Amino acid sequence: LMIRRPPRSTLSSSSAASDVYKRQSNIFVAQFIGSPAMSLLPVTVGPNATLILGNKRIQVEGAMVEPLLQREGQHLTAGLRPEHWHLAPATNRNLEAEVSHCERLGNEQILNCRLLDGDQLIQVRTSTEINITAGDAIHLDPDPTGWRLFEADGEAIR
């Protein structure tokens, strides 16, 4: 992976890396930048700029709404960083998951989970103040502004 800076750029390498982390140009970059990596999920675009994963309709807000309005019925890959999954109460709109592993890192923990809708593996970054262990059932509310979307060829939708 090579990230080239335009000539005479005043952009520092740390700000460029931050930009790449937030706005990936393709799936490869999305998986390569960041640890843990972005979770990638196969979705179908639903009505009113929603994503359908398994039997759940997921809200999308912000910059991704406009591109989704033109793609209803299309199959895409949706990406979400571990910090954009939030533990939530059990409701019809939240996604149920089973924790397979919990790695405590001092100030945070990384949960390896399997979503029950869509049967996909994801990683969730959360506080250590919540006691979670392998085998626990949890509910997740994805940040509606955190989604990154990719076409079948792997290129990012902007």
C-alpha positions in Angstrom: 0.0 0.0 0.0 1.5 3.3 -1.0 -0.1 6.6 0.0 1.3 9.4 -2.1 1.2 13.0 -1.0 0.7 15.7 -3.6 3.7 17.9 -4.3 4.0 21.0 -2.0 1.4 19.5 0.3 1.3 20.8 3.9 -0.6 17.7 5.0 1.3 15.8 7.7 1.5 12.0 7.5 -0.6 11.6 10.7 -3.5 13.7 9.3 -3.3 11.8 6.0 -3.5 8.5 7.9 -6.5 9.8 9.9 -8.2 10.7 6.6 -7.6 7.3 5.2 -8.9 5.7 8.4 -12.1 7.7 8.2 -12.7 7.6 4.4 -11.3 4.5 2.7 -11.1 4.4 -1.1 -11.7 0.6 -1.3 -12.3 -2.6 0.7 -8.6 -3.4 0.8 -7.7 -0.1 2.5 -10.7 -0.5 4.9 -9.4 -3.9 6.1 -5.8 -2.9 6.1 -6.0 0.4 8.1 -6.9 0.1 11.7 -6.8 -2.5 14.4 -9.0 -4.3 14.9 -10.1 -4.2 11.3 -13.4 -2.8 10.0 -16.2 -5.4 10.0 -17.5 -6.0 6.4 -21.1 -7.3 6.0 -23.0 -8.3 2.9 -26.2 -6.1 2.8 -29.0 -5.2 0.5 -30.1 -1.6 0.2 -33.6 -1.3 1.5 -36.3 1.5 1.1 -35.6 5.0 2.4 -31.8 4.5 2.5 -31.7 1.6 4.9 -29.5 -1.5 4.9 -30.9 -5.0 5.2 -28.8 -7.5 7.0 -30.4 -10.9 7.6 -34.0 -10.0 8.7 -33.1 -6.6 10.1 -33.4 -3.1 8.6 -30.6 -0.9 9.7 -30.8 2.9 9.7 -28.2 5.0 7.9 -27.7 8.7 8.5 -25.3 11.4 7.2 -23.2 11.3 4.0 -24.3 7.8 3.0 -28.0 8.5 2.8 -27.9 10.3 -0.6 -26.0 7.5 -2.5 -28.3 4.8 -1.0 -31.4 6.5 -2.3 -30.3 5.6 -5.8 -29.4 2.0 -5.0 -32.5 0.3 -3.5 -32.4 -3.4 -4.1 -28.6 -3.5 -4.8 -26.3 -5.8 -3.0 -23.3 -4.0 -1.3 -20.7 -4.5 1.3 -21.2 -2.4 4.4 -18.3 -1.7 6.7 -18.4 -0.5 10.3 -15.4 0.1 12.6 -15.3 -1.6 16.0 -15.9 1.7 17.8 -19.2 2.3 15.8 -20.9 -0.7 17.4 -22.7 0.2 20.7 -24.0 -2.1 23.4 -27.7 -1.5 23.7 -30.9 -2.9 25.3 -32.8 -5.6 23.6 -35.2 -4.0 21.1 -36.6 -4.9 17.7 -34.2 -2.6 15.9 -31.0 -3.7 17.6 -28.9 -6.6 16.4 -28.5 -9.6 18.7 -25.0 -11.1 18.9 -23.2 -13.9 20.8 -19.8 -13.1 22.2 -17.2 -15.7 21.3 -14.1 -14.0 22.8 -13.4 -11.0 25.0 -9.9 -9.4 25.1 -9.5 -6.9 27.9 -6.9 -4.3 27.1 -6.8 -2.1 30.2 -9.0 0.9 29.2 -11.1 -1.0 26.7 -12.1 -4.4 25.6 -12.5 -6.0 22.2 -15.4 -8.3 21.8 -15.4 -10.9 19.0 -19.0 -11.6 18.2 -21.3 -13.4 15.8 -24.3 -11.5 14.7 -27.4 -13.7 14.8 -29.0 -11.9 11.9 -26.8 -12.5 8.9 -24.5 -14.9 10.8 -21.5 -12.6 10.4 -18.4 -12.2 12.6 -17.6 -8.7 13.9 -15.5 -7.0 16.5 -16.8 -4.4 19.0 -14.7 -1.9 21.0 -16.3 -1.1 24.3 -15.5 0.0 27.9 -14.2 -2.4 30.5 -16.8 -1.1 32.9 -19.3 -3.6 31.5 -18.5 -7.2 32.5 -18.9 -9.4 29.4 -17.6 -12.9 28.9 -17.6 -15.5 26.1 -21.0 -17.0 25.6 -22.9 -13.9 26.6 -25.8 -12.7 24.4 -25.6 -9.0 23.7 -27.5 -6.5 21.6 -25.8 -3.9 19.4 -26.9 -0.6 18.0 -24.7 0.3 15.0 -23.9 4.0 14.7 -26.0 5.2 11.8 -23.3 7.7 10.7 -20.5 5.2 10.9 -21.3 3.1 7.8 -18.9 2.9 4.8 -20.3 1.3 1.7 -18.5 -0.6 -1.1 -19.6 -1.6 -4.6 -19.2 -5.2 -5.9 -15.8 -4.3 -7.3 -14.6 -3.2 -3.9 -14.6 0.6 -4.6 -16.0 2.9 -1.9 -19.3 4.7 -2.5 -18.9 8.4 -1.8 
